[in-house]
Amino acid sequence: MNFDEIETFLSVVQHKNIANAAIKLCIGQGTASARIQHIEQELGIQLFFRQKGIKSVTLTPEGEHFLLIARQWLSLRQQAGQIKNLLIFKELRVAAVDTLNQFHFVKIYRDFMDKNPDIQFYLQTEHSSEIHQLIESQQIDLGFVFTLHKSPNVVATPLFREIPVIMYHKNSSFHHTYQISDLLPENEIYPTYGDDYDLWHRRRFPNTDVRRISIGTFSMLRHFIDIPESWTILTQSLANIMVQENEDLAYRILDDDPPPTRITYMLQYRYPKPWIGELSRLFLEDIVKMIKENPAMELLYGSPY
């Protein structure tokens, strides 16, 4: 059974006459009859009632059922023929930790969408551990995290490195003395960085179990750092953004026994989908451009570290 035979069947149904259907299809009446007979032989059914001396034909009950299938067949063939004319959207699914999505990646996302209108973009904000799981299950294509977790099929690539700094209110005592002793623990807004940072912090600021507040994401920092005497430790790139937003804030680099640097990693599935490689490359170009333009970020991608 082929398309020509299905087309002939539908034409006979439409014109209720084999001769007229053949004329419409520009074929001989014998060819049209042969096509109908071939369908009947292949399916083992009779499609039309035929009577001698009567040119018009009507569908049998089996023919009525086949008519539904034939129309679906024709519709599917037409849809298949239109694929080349359709605007086919490729997908890129990205997840990043809150700090990156809130403070660094928004402009990259918008620029990427503008330059690639044929790409459907899916964005998520998750914790590092969850991003690893999403990559492992192939629910997302690219992930950006600060902390690494063991995942057999997740490939982590160092992207950029930043140095943490002390940010404080200009009305604080520290702003005038730059003495660590003036950074009182009860005024600290403590971020969740990781084990290395916690060890450094306990060594650098001993006996500081009492803190004003601990935060899990830096997007909350804006609501508390404007209190006089408040202080925190965050990356220099993030400090630059907050200082621009609030002229009452300032920051200082710790040259003596500085905190551990923070590395941002890009996560990918070990065996990506065929088209993801090109989309990832395009997206990564924009991220590398941002890193190169930000003096507070040290590019690690493409170089040993």
Secondary structure, DSSP 8 states (H G I E B T S, - for coil): --HHHHHHHHHHHHHTBHHHHHHHHTS-HHHHHHHHHHHHHHHTS--EE--TT--B-EE-HHHHHHHHHHHHHHHHHHHHHTGGGS---EEEEEEE-HHHHHHTSHHHHHHHHHH-TTEEEEEEE--HHHHHHHHHTTS-SEEEESS----TTEEEEEEEEE-EEEEEETTSSHHHH--GGGS-GGGEEEE---HHHHHHHHHHS-S----SEEESSGGGGGGTTTSTT-EEEEEHHHHHHHHHH-TTEEEE---SS----EEEEEEEESS--TTHHHHHHHHHHHHHHHHHH-TTEEE-TTS--
